[in-house]
Amino acid sequence: MGEVIALLDSLIKKYPALMDDSTTENIAALLRMNSDSRENKRIKEVLKID
C-alpha cells in the first residue's frame, strides 16, 4: 500500500488538475468500500481530500 500512496502523491504533485471535484468524489466512494481506516486516512492526506 505504501507504494500506491507514493505513486498517488507523485501524480498529484505533477498533475494537480487531476483532482477535480468529480475525481475527488469517485475516490471518496472507493475509499468508503475499503475497511482499512489507516489506509484511507493516509490516502486522503496525500490527495488532500477531507
N, CA, C and O of each residue as an XYZ file, in Angstrom:
200
protein
N       0.826     -1.196      0.000
C       0.000      0.000      0.000
C       0.863      1.250      0.000
O       0.495      2.273     -0.577
N       2.009      1.157      0.649
C       2.912      2.302      0.688
C       3.346      2.762     -0.695
O       3.480      3.960     -0.944
N       3.565      1.808     -1.595
C       3.963      2.143     -2.959
C       2.828      2.848     -3.706
O       3.066      3.773     -4.483
N       1.613      2.407     -3.467
C       0.451      3.031     -4.111
C       0.307      4.470     -3.638
O       0.067      5.369     -4.444
N       0.452      4.689     -2.348
C       0.337      6.037     -1.792
C       1.434      6.935     -2.349
O       1.180      8.092     -2.682
N       2.654      6.409     -2.453
C       3.756      7.199     -3.008
C       3.479      7.551     -4.467
O       3.767      8.665     -4.906
N       2.924      6.606     -5.213
C       2.587      6.873     -6.610
C       1.503      7.937     -6.721
O       1.608      8.847     -7.543
N       0.463      7.828     -5.899
C      -0.597      8.848     -5.903
C      -0.020     10.219     -5.567
O      -0.368     11.215     -6.201
N       0.847     10.267     -4.586
C       1.457     11.538     -4.183
C       2.234     12.155     -5.335
O       2.111     13.352     -5.592
N       3.033     11.353     -6.032
C       3.821     11.900     -7.134
C       2.932     12.344     -8.292
O       3.213     13.358     -8.932
N       1.864     11.598     -8.567
C       0.939     12.000     -9.633
C       0.270     13.333     -9.334
O       0.159     14.190    -10.211
N      -0.173     13.504     -8.103
C      -0.860     14.744     -7.734
C       0.101     15.927     -7.770
O      -0.287     17.034     -8.145
N       1.345     15.698     -7.384
C       2.327     16.790     -7.445
C       2.606     17.193     -8.889
O       2.758     18.379     -9.184
N       2.673     16.212     -9.794
C       2.956     16.508    -11.199
C       1.731     17.043    -11.931
O       1.849     17.916    -12.791
N       0.549     16.516    -11.590
C      -0.684     16.854    -12.303
C      -1.800     17.213    -11.330
O      -2.751     16.448    -11.177
N      -1.701     18.352    -10.679
C      -2.706     18.718     -9.672
C      -4.122     18.846    -10.233
O      -5.093     18.711     -9.488
N      -4.249     19.103    -11.515
C      -5.580     19.241    -12.113
C      -6.346     17.920    -12.140
O      -7.554     17.913    -12.374
N      -5.660     16.810    -11.904
C      -6.340     15.514    -11.855
C      -7.361     15.437    -10.725
O      -8.331     14.684    -10.811
N      -7.147     16.201     -9.686
C      -8.022     16.127     -8.518
C      -9.143     17.155     -8.605
O      -9.274     18.024     -7.743
N      -9.942     17.044     -9.649
C     -11.113     17.903     -9.739
C     -12.219     17.324     -8.855
O     -12.034     16.275     -8.238
N     -13.350     17.991     -8.793
C     -14.440     17.550     -7.914
C     -14.922     16.143     -8.235
O     -15.192     15.353     -7.331
N     -15.031     15.834     -9.511
C     -15.517     14.522     -9.926
C     -14.559     13.414     -9.482
O     -14.988     12.383     -8.963
N     -13.277     13.633     -9.687
C     -12.279     12.644     -9.279
C     -12.285     12.467     -7.769
O     -12.208     11.345     -7.270
N     -12.375     13.564     -7.051
C     -12.411     13.511     -5.593
C     -13.605     12.692     -5.109
O     -13.471     11.864     -4.207
N     -14.749     12.921     -5.699
C     -15.956     12.170     -5.313
C     -15.800     10.679     -5.605
O     -16.199      9.843     -4.795
N     -15.227     10.347     -6.750
C     -15.038      8.943     -7.114
C     -14.061      8.245     -6.178
O     -14.290      7.104     -5.777
N     -12.987      8.919     -5.832
C     -12.016      8.326     -4.907
C     -12.635      8.162     -3.531
O     -12.431      7.136     -2.882
N     -13.379      9.143     -3.078
C     -14.047      9.040     -1.782
C     -14.999      7.846     -1.754
O     -15.086      7.150     -0.742
N     -15.708      7.603     -2.849
C     -16.617      6.453     -2.929
C     -15.838      5.145     -2.843
O     -16.269      4.209     -2.169
N     -14.708      5.077     -3.513
C     -13.879      3.872     -3.436
C     -13.328      3.656     -2.028
O     -13.255      2.524     -1.551
N     -12.946      4.734     -1.375
C     -12.404      4.611     -0.022
C     -13.459      4.131      0.962
O     -13.134      3.435      1.924
N     -14.701      4.488      0.738
C     -15.774      4.019      1.623
C     -15.907      2.498      1.564
O     -16.373      1.884      2.524
N     -15.506      1.890      0.460
C     -15.557      0.432      0.321
C     -14.380     -0.256      1.010
O     -14.428     -1.459      1.268
N     -13.335      0.496      1.307
C     -12.144     -0.060      1.948
C     -12.321     -0.005      3.460
O     -12.616      1.052      4.017
N     -12.144     -1.130      4.113
C     -12.371     -1.179      5.563
C     -11.150     -0.771      6.384
O     -11.245     -0.670      7.607
N     -10.015     -0.535      5.748
C      -8.802     -0.172      6.484
C      -8.765      1.345      6.672
O      -8.407      2.086      5.756
N      -9.132      1.786      7.846
C      -9.233      3.228      8.100
C      -7.874      3.921      8.066
O      -7.790      5.091      7.690
N      -6.804      3.216      8.453
C      -5.465      3.834      8.397
C      -5.060      4.113      6.956
O      -4.530      5.182      6.653
N      -5.309      3.154      6.067
C      -5.006      3.362      4.652
C      -5.832      4.509      4.096
O      -5.315      5.378      3.395
N      -7.107      4.505      4.410
C      -7.990      5.562      3.925
C      -7.517      6.933      4.383
O      -7.499      7.883      3.600
N      -7.137      7.034      5.639
C      -6.678      8.315      6.184
C      -5.438      8.797      5.441
O      -5.340      9.970      5.081
N      -4.496      7.893      5.215
C      -3.252      8.266      4.539
C      -3.517      8.686      3.088
O      -2.944      9.665      2.608
N      -4.380      7.949      2.399
C      -4.722      8.293      1.021
C      -5.387      9.660      0.965
O      -5.077     10.472      0.094
N      -6.304      9.914      1.897
C      -6.967     11.224      1.933
C      -5.972     12.344      2.195
O      -6.081     13.422      1.610
N      -5.003     12.096      3.070
C      -3.978     13.104      3.345
C      -3.177     13.428      2.101
O      -2.954     14.596      1.782
N      -2.742     12.383      1.395
C      -1.929     12.572      0.201
C      -2.699     13.311     -0.890
O      -2.155     14.179     -1.573
N      -3.983     12.951     -1.041
C      -4.791     13.555     -2.090
C      -5.495     14.836     -1.648
O      -6.206     15.470     -2.428
N      -5.286     15.203     -0.392
C      -5.893     16.413      0.175
C      -7.410     16.391      0.055
O      -8.033     17.358     -0.384
N      -7.993     15.253      0.459
C      -9.439     15.071      0.478
C      -9.891     15.128      1.923
O      -9.284     14.496      2.787
N     -10.941     15.871      2.196
C     -11.464     15.947      3.566
C     -12.304     14.756      3.905
O     -12.821     14.661      5.018
